[in-house]
Amino acid sequence: MGKRFLTLLLLLLLVVFQAQLWLGRGSVPNVAQMEQKLDDQRKRNQQAQARNERLEAEVRDLKEGLEIVEEKARTELGMVKPNEIFVQVGK
């Protein structure tokens, strides 16, 4: 009787563990689905990172571009901002 009970108990535990493996929260299909979601999120993150880098480069170019334009306007055309005093030293 003891061996039979132990066998049934072990068989029951095996069924419970198999059910958990295939149907539970950490099951094989659930893990595969989560890995797919993680891969998708990583792709979206890479795309967002690339977009952010492009935007940073564009902002940097605009800032530097405006500085160059302003410098040329000041030196070549004598541009003066409001509330500034223009002083020209020898030429």
Buried (B, 14 or more C-beta within 10 A) or exposed (E): EEEEEEEEEEEEEEEEEEEEEEEEEEBEEEEEEEEEEEEEEEEEEEEEEEEEEEEEEEEEEEEEEEEEEEEEEBEEEEBEEEEEEEEEEEE
